[in-house]
Amino acid sequence: MLQKLHHVAYRCTDAQETIDYYTKNLGLKLVHAISNDRVPSTQEWAPHLHIFFEMEDGSYIAFFEVPTSPPAKKDPNTPDWVQHLALEVADQETLLAAKARLEENGIDVVGVTDHGFCQSIYFFDPSGHRLELSIRRDSEEAKADFAARAGSIVDTWAERKRSGDLQAAPAS
């Protein structure tokens, strides 16, 4: 049923700042903008600007500026590293060039982090969204192995939760 990502949408603090950030630092192109006073799906009064950046595969990263709504709040119960948008780049050279470009523009970057199946860098946009740029390192064989083992890994995790094994950090 699902074919590919059409777009993912986040709230931004300031649309122009977001446009400047994503075009300058990530090389994305602003391809569409919609301004409405009412939400098309619900007809709720909420003046907003909806902006879209296109990626090479035709999918989009989109943002809403909603200035009449209360400011967005970070979830205090979710660690900073959990919620993020991971974007794939072509190769190691592109990943390292992106890291250098971000750092040259004063952006703090974590990584390159080797996850085995991918390598990634991490950073935040001006609205506080965590972004990840990754390159794939897995073969078709490895992907098949990951898929074959995923169910048992989830089952083991569920058993650890039931037994209370996740509560205390091990002694170092």
N, C-alpha and C positions, 0 to 999 in steps of 0.2 A: 504494500500500500504506500508507504513512505518512500519517496524517491531521493530527495536531497534537501538540504537546508535552503529555504527561501530567504529568510532573514531572522536574525535574533535582534531584539530591541531592548535597550536599556534607557534609563533616564539620565540626562546630563544636566549639569548645573547651568551651563551657558553654551548655546548652540555654536556661536562663532568661535569660541575657545576650543570646542570639540572639533570643529571643522579644521581649524588651524593645526591642532595636535595630530589628527589622523592623516591629514594630507602631508604635513611636513615630516613627521616622524616615521610614519608607516607607509607613505607613498600611495595611500588610497585616494580614489577620485570620488568627489561628491557628485552623485548622479541623479538625485531626486530630492525634492523638498516639498512638503505638504503643510500648509498652515490652515488650521480649522479652529473655530470657536467651540464647536460641539464634537464629542467623540462619535465618529460615524457608526459604531456598532451599538452604542447605548443611548445616544443623543444627550448624554450628560454635558452640562456646561463646563468646559475645561479648556480654555484657549491654550493651544499648543502648537509647536513646530515639530514636525517629524522629518528627520533627515536620514538619507541613505548613502552609504559608501559601498561601491561594488568591488568584489574580489575577483580574481582571475577566473574562477569556476562559474561566475554569474550569480553567486549568492551575495547577500548583503549583510552588513552590520548597520544597524539603525539606532537612532537615538531620539528621544522625546525631550524637548524643553517644555516644562509645564510651570511657568512662573507664578501662577495663582494658587498652586497647591503648596501645602506646607513643605519645608525642606525635607529631602530624603534623609532617612536615619539608617545608620549602619546597624546591623543586627549584632548586639553585644554578645550573643551566645554562639556566634559562628566565627571560627578563627579566620583571619585575613586570607590564608592560603586556600581555603575551601572553595569559595565561589569565584570562578574565573572563566574567562573566555580564551580557549586555546585555538590558535590559528596556525596552520601548517605553512611552512616555507619550503622552497625547492630543495635546498641542500645546505651542507655545513658552511660553505662560503657565504651564502645568503644570510644564514643565522648569525655568523660572526660579524658581517657587515651591518646587520640591523642592530646588534649589540653596540658596536662602535658608534653608529649614528645616534642611537638613543643617549649613550653616555656623553657624546660630544654636545648634545642638546641639554645636558644637565639632568638627565633622568637617571635615577638609581635603578640598576639592573642586577637581579640575582641570577647567577648561573654564568656559565653553561652547566646545567644539571643533567647528569646521565641517568636516565631511568631504565636503561637496558633496551627497551623497545623503541625509545625515542630520546632525543636530547632537547632540552628546553632552556629558554631564558624567561624571566618573570619581571614585570614592572607594573606600575599603576598609571592610569590616565588621569586627567585633571579632575574628573568627577569621583575618583576613588575606586574605579573598576580595575580589578587585577586582570592583566593580560598575560598570556603565555604565547611565545612563538616557539614552534617545535619542528623538528625534522624527524621523519620516520627512520627507524633503524632495524625494523623487523622484516623478516622474509615471509613469503607466503607460507612456508613450513611452520615458522614461529607463530604466525597468526592462527593457523589451524590448531596448533598445540594450545595456545591461549584459550581459544574457543572450547576445546575439548575439556580443559581443566577448570573453566570458570565456574561451573555449577558446583563442583566439589569445594572450591575455595569459598564460595558463598555459604555452603553448608557448614564448613568448619568455622567460619565467622559466626554464624548463627549459634552454633554450639558454644563457642567461647562467650558470647553474650549471655546465653542461658546459664552458664556455669559461674558467671561473675568474674571471669578471667581478665576482663578488660579494665577493671577498676583501678588497680595500682600499677605504677610504673615499676619495672624490674630494677633491682639494685644495680648500680653501675660498677 
